Amino acid sequence: MSRARPSALSPQGFYGWHMVGFSALALAMTGPGQTVGISLFIDPLIEELGVSRSAIATSYLLGTLAGAIALPWIGRALDRYGVRRTMAVIGFVFGAVLIALSFVSSIVGLSAGFVGVRMAGQGALGLTATTAIALWFDRRRGMAIGLVSAIGAVGISATPILIEGVIGQHGWRAAWAIEGVVVWLIVIPLAIFAIRDRPAQLGQRADGVPLPPEGTEHPIEVGLTRGEVVRHPYFWLLASAVAVSGMLGTAVAFNQISLLTARGLTVTQAAANFIPQTLAGLAATLATGYLIDRFAPRWMTAGSMLVLAAALLWGPIVQPGFSAVLFGVLLGASGNMIRTVEAATMPHYFGTRHLGSIRGVVSSIAVGGTAAGPLAFAAVYDRVGSYSPVMVASAAVPLAIAVWALVAREPTPFAGGSQEQQRMPPIAVGDPPYGTIGGADRSEGRE
């Protein structure tokens, strides 16, 4: 009689689906380091520290840029030390910085705190959570990353709702201290007791593929190095799409109240626009995760850029009611689409051996872009009194990247090969591929 295969969620089953839940929780805990989590502290900081709004914005800009610089090294730590240990250290640092921010008394200290929360919170913890999933899945990677991103986005969106009452009752200092303790209590135990670096640690393989017969040689993990990948044109297509989405999406979100109230919405209506953004982002994440496993990434990359361009062109003519809801839907969907595409596509094309280092560069570029966008939009508004010129002009950038995505030839998925092949220098898109899969199972080149 054949032995029944254990359920994927049973103690003896495939641990990857447990990793989906754990990684989603870790991604949700980035909320205190995201713009939505920090925005509630701006007005109390202005009042108590006696500084201007522009000074806070500049401090945020510098902190975000400085935090972005460190992310490539975080990616290398993931490859060298594994997800488990790296996440534990990130959780400790993130919580400590949040607690330290509760004692800040000057713009200098605030800037240093922004460096820490943007690096550890928005950048490093999010990078770690999504990279972990890419190592546990192959064929179902898109769906798994989509689930993590969608569930994590709900947690991030809940951050301002949960923290608003704490600030109102106990003040911003207590709120930051509480956030730090919560990060410690959740992220560090999660990393130590729940996270597992790779399927091989539990005697499993990606996607829960059955182990080969005893005595069969296990396939080694393969992939191009960071230096090889950054010389490949397709890497820069994906990195540019993520960076542009982050830069322009954050620019609009940072100035959303001002932009929408100028178009006739009330402050309450403008603030409530995050609801359609969140719902559309969730739907787009799940849909993209499903589709990326079945269709070429070019279509989702181009689609996300077209949706972003549509949002930017719609902003200057938006009106209260359905028009404003549509604006929120377009804005929310575009960013979530491209982030899911990048997280699933990088390991698909370039392998998983150096995935942390590769995605660390992407995260650094993306976080740096989020710093530049809000300041550029604000500068134009201060000069001409309207966001319309900069929104219309900015739409040309995602449109150009959409065209690039459609005409670029995608490399063949990397599936390993000899050590010599792994050291081969990058080649132009359209030349013979890095590795071929032929008729073999895609998982054969991975754990």
C-alpha positions as CSV (number, residue, x, y, z in Angstrom):
1,M,0.0,0.0,0.0
2,S,1.4,3.5,-0.9
3,R,2.2,5.8,1.9
4,A,-0.1,8.9,2.0
5,R,1.7,12.2,1.4
6,P,1.5,14.5,4.4
7,S,-0.4,17.7,4.1
8,A,1.6,20.8,3.1
9,L,0.7,22.5,6.3
10,S,1.2,19.5,8.6
11,P,4.3,19.2,10.8
12,Q,5.7,16.7,8.3
13,G,4.6,18.7,5.2
14,F,6.3,21.3,3.1
15,Y,7.5,24.1,5.4
16,G,7.4,26.7,2.6
17,W,3.7,27.6,3.3
18,H,4.6,28.2,6.9
19,M,7.3,30.5,5.6
20,V,4.7,32.5,3.7
21,G,2.9,33.3,6.9
22,F,6.0,34.1,8.8
23,S,7.4,36.3,6.0
24,A,4.1,38.1,5.7
25,L,4.2,38.9,9.4
26,A,7.8,40.2,9.1
27,L,6.8,42.4,6.2
28,A,3.9,43.8,8.2
29,M,6.3,44.8,10.9
30,T,8.1,47.2,8.5
31,G,5.1,49.5,9.1
32,P,6.9,51.8,11.6
33,G,9.6,52.4,9.1
34,Q,7.3,53.1,6.1
35,T,6.1,56.6,5.1
36,V,2.6,55.8,6.3
37,G,3.9,54.9,9.8
38,I,6.2,57.9,10.1
39,S,3.7,60.5,8.7
40,L,1.7,60.6,12.0
41,F,4.7,61.8,13.9
42,I,5.5,64.8,11.7
43,D,3.1,67.4,13.2
44,P,4.0,66.5,16.8
45,L,7.7,66.7,16.0
46,I,7.3,70.1,14.4
47,E,5.5,71.4,17.5
48,E,7.7,70.0,20.1
49,L,11.1,70.3,18.4
50,G,10.3,73.8,17.1
51,V,11.5,73.1,13.6
52,S,9.8,73.8,10.2
53,R,8.1,71.2,8.0
54,S,10.8,71.7,5.3
55,A,13.4,70.9,7.9
56,I,11.6,67.6,8.8
57,A,11.3,66.8,5.1
58,T,15.0,67.4,4.5
59,S,15.9,65.3,7.5
60,Y,13.7,62.5,6.1
61,L,15.3,62.8,2.7
62,L,18.8,62.6,4.1
63,G,17.9,59.7,6.4
64,T,16.3,57.8,3.5
65,L,19.2,58.2,1.2
66,A,21.8,57.3,3.9
67,G,19.7,54.2,4.8
68,A,19.5,53.2,1.1
69,I,23.3,53.1,0.8
70,A,23.6,50.3,3.4
71,L,21.1,47.9,1.7
72,P,23.6,46.2,-0.8
73,W,25.6,45.1,2.3
74,I,22.4,43.8,3.9
75,G,21.8,41.7,0.8
76,R,25.3,40.3,1.0
77,A,24.7,39.4,4.7
78,L,21.6,37.4,3.6
79,D,23.7,35.3,1.2
80,R,26.5,34.9,3.8
81,Y,24.7,34.4,7.1
82,G,21.2,33.4,5.9
83,V,17.8,34.8,6.4
84,R,17.4,33.6,10.0
85,R,20.4,35.3,11.6
86,T,20.1,38.4,9.4
87,M,16.4,38.9,10.3
88,A,17.2,38.6,14.0
89,V,19.9,41.3,13.9
90,I,17.7,43.6,11.8
91,G,14.8,43.2,14.3
92,F,17.1,44.1,17.2
93,V,18.5,47.1,15.4
94,F,15.1,48.3,14.1
95,G,13.5,48.1,17.6
96,A,16.5,49.8,19.2
97,V,16.3,52.7,16.8
98,L,12.6,53.2,17.3
99,I,13.1,53.3,21.1
100,A,16.0,55.7,20.6
101,L,13.7,58.0,18.6
102,S,11.5,58.4,21.7
103,F,14.4,60.3,23.3
104,V,15.2,62.6,20.3
105,S,15.5,66.3,21.1
106,S,17.1,67.8,18.0
107,I,16.9,67.7,14.2
108,V,20.3,66.0,14.2
109,G,19.1,63.1,16.4
110,L,16.0,62.9,14.3
111,S,18.0,62.6,11.1
112,A,20.1,59.8,12.6
113,G,16.9,58.0,13.7
114,F,15.4,58.4,10.2
115,V,18.6,56.7,8.8
116,G,18.0,53.7,11.1
117,V,14.3,53.2,10.6
118,R,14.4,53.7,6.8
119,M,17.4,51.3,6.5
120,A,16.2,48.6,8.9
121,G,12.4,49.0,8.6
122,Q,11.5,50.0,5.1
123,G,14.6,48.5,3.4
124,A,16.3,45.6,5.2
125,L,13.4,43.9,6.9
126,G,11.2,44.0,3.8
127,L,14.1,42.8,1.7
128,T,14.7,39.9,4.0
129,A,11.0,38.8,4.1
130,T,10.6,38.7,0.4
131,T,14.0,37.1,-0.3
132,A,13.2,34.3,2.1
133,I,10.2,33.3,0.1
134,A,12.1,33.3,-3.2
135,L,14.4,30.7,-1.7
136,W,11.6,28.3,-0.8
137,F,9.6,28.4,-4.0
138,D,10.3,28.0,-7.7
139,R,7.3,27.2,-9.9
140,R,4.9,28.8,-7.4
141,R,7.2,31.7,-6.5
142,G,5.0,34.4,-7.9
143,M,1.9,33.2,-6.0
144,A,3.9,32.8,-2.8
145,I,5.4,36.3,-3.1
146,G,2.0,37.7,-4.0
147,L,0.5,36.3,-0.8
148,V,3.3,37.6,1.3
149,S,3.1,41.1,-0.2
150,A,-0.7,41.2,0.1
151,I,-0.8,40.1,3.7
152,G,2.1,42.3,4.6
153,A,0.5,45.3,2.9
154,V,-2.6,44.9,5.2
155,G,-0.3,45.0,8.2
156,I,1.5,48.1,6.9
157,S,-1.7,49.9,6.2
158,A,-3.0,49.1,9.7
159,T,0.0,50.8,11.3
160,P,-1.3,54.4,11.2
161,I,-4.7,53.2,12.5
162,L,-3.1,51.4,15.4
163,I,-0.6,54.1,16.4
164,E,-2.9,57.1,16.0
165,G,-4.7,56.4,19.3
166,V,-1.4,55.8,21.1
167,I,0.0,59.1,20.0
168,G,-3.3,60.9,21.0
169,Q,-3.4,59.3,24.5
170,H,0.3,58.9,25.4
171,G,2.3,61.2,23.0
172,W,4.7,60.5,20.2
173,R,7.6,59.5,22.4
174,A,5.6,56.7,24.0
175,A,4.3,55.6,20.6
176,W,7.8,55.2,19.2
177,A,9.0,53.3,22.3
178,I,6.0,51.0,22.2
179,E,6.7,50.3,18.5
180,G,10.2,49.4,19.3
181,V,9.3,47.0,22.0
182,V,6.6,45.4,19.7
183,V,9.2,44.9,17.0
184,W,11.5,43.2,19.5
185,L,8.8,40.9,20.8
186,I,7.7,39.8,17.3
187,V,10.6,40.0,14.9
188,I,13.4,38.5,17.0
189,P,11.5,35.4,18.2
190,L,10.0,35.0,14.7
191,A,13.5,34.9,13.2
192,I,15.0,32.6,15.9
193,F,12.2,30.1,16.3
194,A,10.2,30.1,13.0
195,I,12.3,31.2,10.1
196,R,14.4,28.6,8.2
197,D,16.9,29.7,5.7
198,R,16.4,27.1,2.9
199,P,14.4,23.9,2.2
200,A,17.6,21.8,2.5
201,Q,17.8,22.6,6.2
202,L,14.7,20.5,6.7
203,G,15.5,17.9,4.0
204,Q,13.1,19.4,1.6
205,R,13.1,21.0,-1.8
206,A,11.6,24.2,-3.4
207,D,7.8,23.9,-3.9
208,G,7.7,20.7,-1.8
209,V,9.1,18.7,-4.8
210,P,9.8,15.1,-3.5
211,L,13.4,14.3,-2.7
212,P,15.3,12.3,-5.3
213,P,15.9,8.6,-4.5
214,E,18.5,7.8,-1.9
215,G,22.0,7.8,-3.4
216,T,21.1,10.4,-6.1
217,E,23.3,13.4,-6.2
218,H,21.4,16.5,-4.9
219,P,21.5,19.5,-7.1
220,I,23.5,22.4,-5.9
221,E,22.2,25.9,-5.6
222,V,23.3,28.0,-8.6
223,G,23.1,31.6,-9.8
224,L,25.1,34.5,-11.2
225,T,27.1,36.8,-8.9
226,R,26.0,40.3,-8.2
227,G,28.8,41.7,-10.4
228,E,27.7,39.6,-13.3
229,V,24.0,40.5,-12.9
230,V,24.5,44.3,-12.7
231,R,26.2,44.2,-16.1
232,H,23.1,42.6,-17.6
233,P,20.6,45.0,-19.4
234,Y,17.5,43.2,-18.1
235,F,18.6,43.8,-14.5
236,W,18.5,47.5,-15.1
237,L,15.1,47.3,-16.8
238,L,13.6,45.8,-13.6
239,A,15.6,48.0,-11.3
240,S,14.5,51.1,-13.2
241,A,10.9,50.1,-13.1
242,V,11.0,49.5,-9.3
243,A,12.9,52.8,-8.7
244,V,10.5,54.9,-10.9
245,S,7.5,53.4,-9.3
246,G,8.9,54.1,-5.8
247,M,10.0,57.6,-6.7
248,L,6.7,58.8,-8.3
249,G,4.3,56.8,-6.2
250,T,5.9,58.1,-3.0
251,A,6.0,61.6,-4.4
252,V,2.2,61.5,-4.9
253,A,1.5,59.8,-1.6
254,F,3.7,62.3,0.3
255,N,1.8,65.3,-1.2
256,Q,-1.6,63.5,-1.4
257,I,-3.6,65.7,1.0
258,S,-2.4,68.9,-0.7
259,L,-2.9,67.5,-4.2
260,L,-6.5,66.2,-3.6
261,T,-7.8,69.1,-1.5
262,A,-6.7,71.4,-4.4
263,R,-9.0,69.3,-6.6
264,G,-12.0,69.9,-4.4
265,L,-11.8,67.0,-1.9
266,T,-12.0,67.6,1.8
267,V,-9.1,66.7,4.0
268,T,-11.1,63.7,5.3
269,Q,-11.8,62.5,1.7
270,A,-8.2,63.0,0.7
271,A,-7.0,61.0,3.7
272,A,-9.5,58.3,3.0
273,N,-8.1,57.8,-0.5
274,F,-5.7,55.3,1.0
275,I,-8.5,52.8,1.2
276,P,-9.0,52.3,-2.5
277,Q,-5.2,52.4,-2.9
278,T,-4.8,49.6,-0.3
279,L,-7.6,47.4,-1.8
280,A,-6.4,47.9,-5.3
281,G,-2.8,47.1,-4.2
282,L,-3.9,43.8,-2.6
283,A,-5.8,42.7,-5.7
284,A,-3.0,43.7,-8.0
285,T,-0.4,41.8,-5.8
286,L,-2.4,38.6,-5.9
287,A,-3.3,38.9,-9.6
288,T,0.3,39.6,-10.5
289,G,1.7,36.8,-8.4
290,Y,-0.7,34.4,-10.2
291,L,0.1,35.7,-13.6
292,I,3.9,35.9,-13.3
293,D,4.0,32.2,-12.9
294,R,2.3,31.7,-16.2
295,F,3.2,34.6,-18.5
296,A,6.4,36.5,-19.5
297,P,7.3,39.2,-17.0
298,R,7.4,41.8,-19.8
299,W,3.6,42.1,-19.8
300,M,3.3,42.8,-16.0
301,T,6.3,45.1,-16.1
302,A,4.8,47.1,-19.0
303,G,1.4,47.0,-17.4
304,S,2.5,48.4,-14.1
305,M,4.3,51.3,-15.8
306,L,1.2,52.1,-17.9
307,V,-1.0,52.1,-14.8
308,L,1.4,54.4,-13.1
309,A,1.4,56.8,-16.1
310,A,-2.4,56.7,-16.1
311,A,-2.5,57.7,-12.4
312,L,-0.1,60.6,-13.0
313,L,-2.1,61.9,-15.9
314,W,-5.4,61.5,-14.0
315,G,-4.2,63.4,-10.9
316,P,-4.4,66.9,-12.4
317,I,-8.0,66.4,-13.5
318,V,-9.3,64.3,-10.6
319,Q,-12.6,65.3,-9.1
320,P,-14.5,64.2,-5.9
321,G,-16.4,60.9,-6.1
322,F,-15.7,58.1,-8.5
323,S,-12.9,60.0,-10.1
324,A,-10.9,60.2,-6.9
325,V,-11.6,56.5,-6.2
326,L,-10.2,55.6,-9.7
327,F,-7.1,57.7,-9.0
328,G,-6.5,55.7,-5.8
329,V,-7.0,52.4,-7.6
330,L,-4.5,53.3,-10.3
331,L,-1.9,54.5,-7.8
332,G,-2.3,51.6,-5.5
333,A,-2.2,48.9,-8.2
334,S,0.9,50.2,-10.0
335,G,3.4,50.0,-7.2
336,N,2.3,46.6,-5.9
337,M,2.4,45.1,-9.4
338,I,6.1,46.0,-10.1
339,R,7.3,45.0,-6.6
340,T,5.8,41.5,-7.1
341,V,7.3,41.2,-10.6
342,E,10.8,42.1,-9.4
343,A,10.7,39.8,-6.4
344,A,9.7,36.8,-8.6
345,T,11.7,37.6,-11.7
346,M,15.2,38.2,-10.3
347,P,15.6,34.6,-9.0
348,H,13.9,33.2,-12.1
349,Y,16.4,34.7,-14.4
350,F,19.5,35.0,-12.4
351,G,19.3,32.1,-9.9
352,T,19.2,32.1,-6.1
353,R,22.9,31.6,-5.0
354,H,23.6,35.3,-4.7
355,L,19.9,36.5,-4.6
356,G,20.3,38.6,-1.4
357,S,23.2,40.6,-2.9
358,I,21.3,41.2,-6.2
359,R,18.1,42.2,-4.5
360,G,20.0,44.4,-2.1
361,V,21.1,46.6,-5.0
362,V,17.5,46.8,-6.2
363,S,16.3,47.8,-2.8
364,S,19.0,50.4,-2.4
365,I,18.0,52.0,-5.7
366,A,14.3,51.8,-4.9
367,V,14.6,53.3,-1.4
368,G,16.9,56.1,-2.8
369,G,14.2,56.9,-5.3
370,T,11.5,57.3,-2.7
371,A,13.7,60.0,-1.1
372,A,14.0,62.1,-4.3
373,G,10.4,62.0,-5.5
374,P,8.6,64.0,-2.7
375,L,11.2,66.8,-2.7
376,A,10.9,67.2,-6.5
377,F,7.1,67.4,-6.4
378,A,7.2,69.8,-3.5
379,A,9.8,72.1,-5.2
380,V,7.6,72.4,-8.3
381,Y,4.5,73.1,-6.2
382,D,6.3,75.8,-4.3
383,R,7.4,77.5,-7.5
384,V,4.2,77.3,-9.6
385,G,1.5,76.5,-7.1
386,S,0.3,73.4,-8.8
387,Y,1.3,69.7,-9.1
388,S,-0.1,69.4,-12.6
389,P,3.1,70.2,-14.6
390,V,5.3,67.8,-12.7
391,M,2.7,65.0,-12.8
392,V,2.2,65.3,-16.5
393,A,5.9,65.5,-17.2
394,S,6.7,62.6,-14.9
395,A,4.3,60.3,-16.8
396,A,6.7,60.2,-19.7
397,V,9.2,58.2,-17.6
398,P,7.0,55.1,-16.9
399,L,5.8,55.3,-20.4
400,A,9.3,55.0,-21.7
401,I,10.1,52.1,-19.4
402,A,6.9,50.3,-20.6
403,V,8.2,50.6,-24.2
404,W,11.6,49.3,-23.0
405,A,9.9,46.3,-21.3
406,L,8.0,45.4,-24.5
407,V,10.9,45.5,-26.9
408,A,13.6,44.0,-24.6
409,R,14.2,40.3,-25.1
410,E,14.1,38.5,-21.8
411,P,17.0,36.1,-20.9
412,T,16.4,32.4,-20.6
413,P,15.7,31.4,-17.0
414,F,18.9,30.4,-15.3
415,A,18.9,26.8,-14.4
416,G,22.5,26.2,-13.6
417,G,25.2,24.4,-15.6
418,S,28.9,23.8,-15.0
419,Q,31.0,26.0,-12.7
420,E,32.5,27.4,-15.8
421,Q,29.1,28.5,-17.1
422,Q,28.4,30.1,-13.7
423,R,31.5,32.3,-14.1
424,M,30.7,33.3,-17.7
425,P,30.5,37.1,-18.1
426,P,27.1,38.6,-18.8
427,I,25.8,38.7,-22.3
428,A,23.5,41.0,-24.2
429,V,19.8,40.2,-24.2
430,G,19.1,38.1,-27.2
431,D,22.4,36.3,-27.2
432,P,22.7,32.7,-26.2
433,P,21.3,32.3,-22.6
434,Y,23.2,32.0,-19.4
435,G,21.8,28.5,-18.8
436,T,19.2,26.3,-20.4
437,I,16.5,24.2,-18.9
438,G,15.8,22.2,-22.0
439,G,13.2,19.6,-21.1
440,A,14.3,19.3,-17.5
441,D,12.3,20.3,-14.5
442,R,13.0,23.9,-13.5
443,S,13.6,22.8,-9.9
444,E,16.5,20.6,-10.9
445,G,18.8,23.6,-10.8
446,R,17.7,24.6,-7.3
447,E,17.4,23.2,-3.9
